[in-house]
Amino acid sequence: MSEIQPIIHDGRLAALVIDSQAIISKRVPQRDQWTVRAMCLYAIEVADGHLPGPYSTRRALDYARAAAAARN
């Protein structure tokens, strides 16, 4: 059975991660797209066992911030 990981951003459901695939809501503002994508990647990495779990929104945001800092 597949695990479904909801991705919450700014208190709203922004995406779902199912079987290493992310479904991102069309309602996520453009300015938040990169952060939500990074949060989805974090959820996938945790689910695949590449990063320690469990998934949490706080850890996903930390991951996204670190990725943004490395990107700049």
BELPE-V948748 format. One record per pair of residues at least 4 apart in sequence whose ideal C-beta (glycine too) atoms are under 8 Angstrom apart, sorted by the first residue. I is the first residue (numbers start at 1). GAP is how many residues later the second one is. D is the distance in whole Angstrom. If there is no record, write none. Layout:
((I | GAP | D) (I | GAP | D))
This chain:
((2 | 16 | 6) (2 | 17 | 5) (3 | 15 | 8) (3 | 44 | 6) (4 | 12 | 6) (4 | 13 | 7) (4 | 14 | 5) (5 | 11 | 7) (5 | 12 | 4) (5 | 13 | 8) (5 | 38 | 5) (5 | 42 | 7) (5 | 50 | 6) (6 | 7 | 6) (6 | 9 | 8) (6 | 10 | 6) (7 | 6 | 7) (7 | 7 | 5) (7 | 8 | 4) (7 | 9 | 7) (7 | 10 | 6) (7 | 15 | 8) (7 | 17 | 8) (7 | 29 | 6) (7 | 32 | 5) (7 | 33 | 6) (7 | 36 | 6) (7 | 50 | 8) (7 | 53 | 7) (8 | 4 | 7) (8 | 5 | 6) (8 | 6 | 7) (8 | 49 | 5) (9 | 5 | 4) (9 | 6 | 8) (9 | 19 | 7) (9 | 23 | 6) (9 | 26 | 7) (9 | 27 | 5) (9 | 30 | 7) (9 | 48 | 8) (10 | 4 | 8) (10 | 22 | 7) (12 | 15 | 8) (13 | 12 | 7) (14 | 10 | 7) (14 | 11 | 6) (14 | 14 | 5) (14 | 18 | 7) (14 | 22 | 5) (14 | 25 | 8) (15 | 7 | 5) (15 | 8 | 6) (15 | 9 | 4) (15 | 10 | 6) (15 | 13 | 7) (15 | 21 | 6) (15 | 24 | 7) (15 | 25 | 5) (16 | 6 | 7) (16 | 7 | 5) (17 | 4 | 7) (17 | 5 | 5) (17 | 6 | 8) (17 | 23 | 5) (17 | 26 | 4) (17 | 27 | 6) (17 | 30 | 7) (18 | 5 | 7) (20 | 24 | 5) (20 | 27 | 7) (20 | 28 | 7) (22 | 15 | 7) (22 | 18 | 4) (22 | 19 | 8) (22 | 21 | 8) (22 | 22 | 7) (24 | 4 | 6) (24 | 9 | 7) (24 | 12 | 6) (24 | 13 | 7) (24 | 16 | 7) (28 | 4 | 5) (28 | 5 | 6) (28 | 8 | 5) (29 | 4 | 8) (32 | 4 | 6) (33 | 4 | 6) (34 | 4 | 6) (34 | 30 | 8) (34 | 34 | 7) (35 | 4 | 6) (35 | 26 | 7) (35 | 29 | 5) (35 | 33 | 7) (36 | 4 | 6) (37 | 4 | 7) (38 | 4 | 7) (38 | 22 | 8) (38 | 25 | 6) (38 | 26 | 4) (38 | 29 | 5) (38 | 30 | 7) (39 | 4 | 7) (39 | 18 | 8) (39 | 21 | 4) (39 | 22 | 7) (39 | 24 | 7) (39 | 25 | 5) (40 | 4 | 6) (41 | 4 | 6) (41 | 22 | 8) (41 | 26 | 8) (42 | 4 | 6) (42 | 9 | 7) (42 | 13 | 7) (42 | 17 | 7) (42 | 18 | 4) (42 | 21 | 4) (42 | 22 | 7) (43 | 4 | 6) (43 | 12 | 5) (43 | 17 | 6) (44 | 4 | 6) (45 | 5 | 4) (45 | 6 | 4) (46 | 4 | 8) (46 | 5 | 5) (46 | 6 | 7) (46 | 7 | 4) (46 | 8 | 7) (46 | 9 | 5) (47 | 6 | 8) (47 | 8 | 8) (51 | 12 | 8) (55 | 4 | 7) (55 | 5 | 7) (56 | 4 | 7) (57 | 4 | 6) (58 | 4 | 6) (59 | 4 | 6) (60 | 4 | 6) (61 | 4 | 6) (62 | 4 | 6) (63 | 4 | 6) (64 | 4 | 6) (65 | 4 | 6) (66 | 4 | 6) (67 | 4 | 6) (68 | 4 | 7))
